[in-house]
């Protein structure tokens, strides 16, 4: 026995403004109210779909879409709660309203961590949820008699236009296959529309087309989110490269100073991050590039700490020498000459480049002498 689906599956409201825009408070309130209603109705739909999927012989094939739908719903519901909490009854300055639109259009995975698959904005998550829900209704055979054919064709037309917009966002050198899919869907939609206009029965054509359109839109939204994630990673990696470039120059200058100030000076290779070349754009290659960047960063830190430590050792020895010299005056007269001779010899060794091994031995000898002649 089949479960009747809704007369028309709920569709998410359009989001106002854009990322960081100052949107009037009444528009924000209307959106929050509509999004809350969508959230509640979508939850009821998902419960019904989940129940139907459990009884479907194809439940294994539907599990991933059910789980993704639930994950999307939870992410949207959490962001809606955050928006409501930030609303504060509309008592908001322009910067407060701009923070709200940043929450609307910002990525949902930022509070979930970078490992989350939800690298999409709230409107994108809602569209993906709508597409998945429509696909599940059809896959479970729950919408056969619920919507008029003209309404279904109109929905198809709107979905194909969204797909067209998504394809337009793909870089030209990668858009070939997606463009071919779009052309095929467009051709099938034109055929269905013409047949319907002539009064033909298109029931056998609309269902498969709806499934193909929903699957394509879902895949394109996910691909767009991956491009966004890659673009964000590239931006972060670019900042890391700039930081490591500056750090490399500083460490090389530190190495030169150490070599001119100390002997024997430590000798470590200082890596040049520019030798890695430009960051790649493919996600897999970007992972390998990021790993190499981490190695460069660790090597630079080892070199920095080694060279800085050598200079600090010289500074510490000179400070210890000054403290020891201050104690010479307290010695009995017959011991001062020997102590002063050790101090003079230490100052002779102090001249750059300083032999820190020799200086350390002299300072240690002076300190020991002072300790035995009190």
N, C-alpha and C positions, 0 to 999 in steps of 0.2 A: 504493500500500500504506500503510495507516494504522499509526501507532505506538500501541500500547496505553498508555493512561494508567495512573496509579497506582490501586490499589484504593480509596484515599480520599486526596484531596489533603491535605497537611499543614495543620494549623490552629495559629496562634500561641497560645502559652500566655497565660493571663490575667496581667496585671501586678499585683504586690502593692502595697498601700498607695495613697498619693496624693502629690501634689507636696509634697516636703519632709517627708513623714511618717517617723517612726522605725519601721522594719519589722524584726522579728527577723531575725538573721543567717541562720538556717536557711531562712527563706522566700526571702530574697534569693538564697541559693546555689541553691535549687531552681529559681528563676526563671531565673537565669543559665544553668544547665545545660540547662533546657528550651528557652530561647531559642537557645542554641548549636546544639542538635539541629535546631530549626526552621530556623535559618539554613542549615545544611548541606543539609537535605532540600529547602528551597525553591530553593536554588541548582541542585540537580540537576533539579528540576522546570522551572526557567526555561531551563536548557540544552536540555532535551527540547522545551519549547514553542518555543524559538527555532528549533531545527532543523526542527520541523514547520511553523512559520510560513514559513520560507524556501521550503518546497516547496508551500505552499498557494497556490491561485490568488487568494485574498483577502489575500495578505501585505501589500499596501499599506494596507488598512484596519486591519490588526492592528499595524502598526509602532508607532504612538503608545503603545498599551497595553503592548507588549513593552518599549519604551524606558522608560516610566514604571515598569514592574515592576522593571527592572534598576536604575533610579535609587533606588527605594524599598529594594530589597535592599541596595544599597551603603550607603545611609544607616543602615539597621538594623545591618548588619554592622559599620560603623565605630563606632556607638554601643555595640554589644555589646563590641567590643574595648576601648573606653574604660571600660566598666563593669568588665570583667575586670581591667584595669590598676588600677582604683581599689579593687578588692575586697581585695587584699593579704592573701589567705588567711584572711579573716574577722577579722583583728585590728583591730577597728574600734570606736571610741567612738560614742555616740549621734549626735554631730554628723557623723561620717563616714557612718553609715548614712543620715542625712537627706540628705547630699550625693548618695548613690547614688540615692535615690528622686527627687531633683530631676533627676538625669540621665535616669532612666526616664521621668518625666512631663513634663520640659521639652521645648521645641521642638527639633526636629532641625536647623533651619536656622540656629541661632545661631552655629555655627562656620563655616557656609557663607556667611554674610553675608545681609543683608536682601533681596538680589535673588533668593535661592533660593525655589523654589516649595514647599519642604518645610516650611511653617509648621505642622507637625503634631507631636504627641508620638510617642514610640516605640510605645505601644500602638495609636494611630491609624494609624501607618504600617504596622504589622503587619496590622491589620484590612483596610486598603486593599489591601495585597499579597495577602491571602487572597482578597478579593473579585475582584481582577483575575485571579489565577491560575485561580479557578473559572470566570470568564467566558471566559478564553482556552481552557481545556480544552474547554468547550462549543462555542465558536466554531470550533475546529479539528476538532470531531467525534471527540475522543479519549476521551470518557467514556461513550459510549453504553451499554456493557454492564458498566460497572465497579461501579456502586453500585446497590444495590437501590432500588426506587422509594420505599419507605417511608423509607429513609435520606435520600434526596434531598428528600422532602417535609419531613422533620424539619429538615434544613439550611435549607430555604426558610423554615420557620416561625421559626427562630432569626434568620435574616437580616432578616425583616420586623420582628421585635421590635427589632433594632438600628436599623432605619430609623425605627421609631416613636420610639425614644429620640432619634435625631438630629433628627427633625421637632420634637420637644418643645423643643429648644434654640433653634429659630428664633424671632426676635421675632414676636409675634402679628400685627403689621401686614404681615408679609412671608410668613407661613406658609401662606397660602391655597392656592397652587398645589401646594406640597409636600404639604399635607394631602390634596388631591384625589388626587395620585399614590398616597399611602399607602392611601387608601380603596380605590382601584382595585386595587392589589396585594393588599390584604387580601381583597377580594371574590373575586379570582381564586384565591387560596390556599384560601379556604373551599370554593370550587367543586371544586378539584382534590382536596382532602382528602375531601370527601363522595363524589366519584366513585370515589376509591381505596377508600374504606370499603365501597362497594357492589360492588367487584370490577371496575370498568370499566377499560379501557385508557386511561391518562392520559399515555402517552409523548409524544404530540403536543402536550400542553398544558404539561408540566413544563419542557421545554427552553426555549421562549420565555419562560416565567415566570422561570426561573432567570436568563436573560440580562437581563430587565427589572429584576429585583431587584438583580443585581450592578451594573448600570449606575446605578441609582438610589442604591444605597448609596455607590458611588464618588463620584458627583456631590455627595451630601450631605456626605461627609467632606471633600471639597475645599472646598465652600462653608463648612463649619464652620471650616476652617483659615483661610479668607479673613476670616471674621468675627473670629477670634482675632487675626489680623494687624492688621485695622482697629482692633480694641479696643486693642491694644498701641500702635498709632500714635497713637490718640486720647489715650492716657495720656501718651505722650511729647510730643505737641503741647500738651496741657494744661500740662505742666511748662514748656515753652518759652514759652507765653503768660504764665504767672505770672512767669517770669524777665524777659521783655521788658517786662511791666507795671512791675515794680520798677525795671528799668533805665531805663525812660522817665521815671519819677518822679525818679530820681537825676539824669538828664541835664537835666531841666527845672530842678531845683534848681541844678545847675551853671551852666546858662545864666543864671539869675537872679543868681547870685553874680558871674558874669563881667560882666554888664551893670552891676552896682553897683560893680565894682572897676576896670573898664577902659573907656577910651574912645579911639578908637571901638571898640566891642565887635563881634565877629562876630555876624551874624544868620542863623541857620539854623532851619528848621522842625524841630521835634521831634515825630515821629509818635507817635500814640496807638494802641497795638495793640488796645485795646478797640473801636476803630472798625471792626475787621474782623468783629465779631460773634462768635457762638458757633461753634466748629468744626463743620463738617458731618459727617454720618456715612456718606455715600456715598463709596466709594474715589476715584472720579474727582474729585469736588468737594473731597475731602480733599487730593489732590495740588495742586490750584490754591491751596487755603488755605495749605498748607505753603510754596508758592512765595512767596505774599504775606508770610508770616511772615519768610522769609529776607530779603526786601527791607526790611521794617521793621527787622530786626536790623542790616542793613548801614547803613541810614540813621541809626539810633541810634548806631552806632559812629563814623560820620563826624562826627556832631554832638558826641559825647563828646570825641573826639580834638581837634576844632577848639576847643571851649571850654576844655578842659584845657590845650591848647597855648598859648592866649592867656594864661591865668593863669601857666603855667610861664615864658612869655616875660617877664612882669613880675617874677617871682621871680628869674630869671636876671639881669635888669638891675640889680635892687637888690643882689644879691650882688656883681655886678661893680663897682657903685658903692662898696660897703664895701671891697673889695680896693683900688680906686683911692685911696680916702681914706687908707688905711693907708700909701700910698707918698708922700703929700704931705709928711710930716715929713722925708723924705730929700732934698727939693728944696733948692737954694740959696735963701737968704732972699728974694732979690729976685723969685723966681718963685712963692713960696707964695701970695701974696695972690690972684693970678689963678686958681690952682688951687682955692683955698678958695672963691672966688666961684662957680666952676663947680659945685663940690660943693653949695654952699648952694642954688643955683638948681635943681639936680637934686632935692634934698630937697623943695623947694617943689612941684615938679611931681609928686612921689611921692604926694601926698595923693589919696585916692580921690574920684571915679574917676580913675585914673591915665591920663594921655595917654602911652601907651607909645611912640608915634612921637617925641614931644617928649623924653621921658625917654631914649629910645635915642640920640637925637642928642646930648644933653648928656653922657651917659656916654661916648659915642664921642669927643666933643670933649675931655673930661677925660683919657681914656686916651691920646689922641693927644698932648695937651699934655705929659703926664708922659713920654711917649716921646721928645719932642724937647728936653726941658730937663734931661736927666740929666747 
